């Protein structure tokens, strides 16, 4: 098992003139409001421990004041912790000298902000190329690379436009291109899409996922929107009052909320759109292999099911029932002759996409991986249970 690219350990942040004097109260579990009322200090983060794997999209979410923006600013040390460590690629960022910290910000991490943070007096091309200019890259080379990234984010032809001449969505695409132009290993995105209209926001989410599939950058994404978190995140961390309420895969957050705070977050989520077949399917049962009817009868005797799923040469052939096997006359005949063809489902399909197929099938529908492997089954009963009970 490889080490995480980013590791946060025992991280605390207290804002105020003398944070070290407040730490005993924080460790004793005193509330944020109590500490502020008694000392005038504000607890920003409380004992945060996180591992972020290379190449993943890790979403940090919570309501306003939960500490999510404070946390992400510790990654590139825009904020110094009161206590704790932030390790990136095995290096403790909290101990970096100014030149090494500058190098980290210029080469290893880039940031995309909520309000775009473009330079208003520079064109789109100049904004995208700005990071390379700071790195002293030759003008011709940096402009060529900036043009490539503008094309990548769909802004070819806008190179000479100033930010004021672009829409909000276009400005954020410039911000994304600027962040990627320096080829950072880590992309920090702080509420990057929250200021945009819903349709533009959805389009940028889609583009970010496409870029991630191509580039495999490590992305740390801050949002207060659970739907956005579920769509984007490989992992989700939910913060409340500076402390972690839960960290898990999207389906774990939805199906097994850790506390009432997380339950409130997930209560109104459309599970049919948010959950995939792979997240809720039951284990694969009674796979029959190609052969004769007699061999099928032998295989069926080893299961309590009344039917089996026949796969032949990596391809699904259909359902074979126990009754059909019992009534078959020719034990030496082909087992495939008894198979009733039917549909399959893919791991990544949403429950919304899978529901009509599950409802129309007399048997649980087999789920197959991209290479045709039988990995599970999904029944209408499974779907109904998940959508009705949420667990």
Buried (B, 14 or more C-beta within 10 A) or exposed (E): EEEBBBBBBEBBBBBBEEBEEBBEBBEEEBEBEEBBEEBEBBBBBBBBEBBBBBBBBBBBBBEEBBBBBBBBBBBBBEBEBBBBBBBBBEEEBBEBEEEEBEEBBBBBBBBBBBBBBBEEEBBBBBBBBBBBBEEEBEEEEBBEBBBBBBEBBBBEEBBEBBBEEBEBBBBBBBBBBBBBBBBBBBBBBBBBBBBBEEEBBBBBBEBBBEBBEEEEBBBBBBBBBBBBBBBBBBBBBBBBBBBBBBBBBBBBBBBBBBEEBBEEBBEEBEBBEBBBBBBBBEEBBBBBEBBBBBBBBEBBEEBEEEBBBBBBEEEBBBBBBBEBBEEBEEEEBBBBEBBBEBBBBBBEBBBBBBBEBBEEBEBBBBBBEEEEEBBBBBBBEBBEEBBEEBE
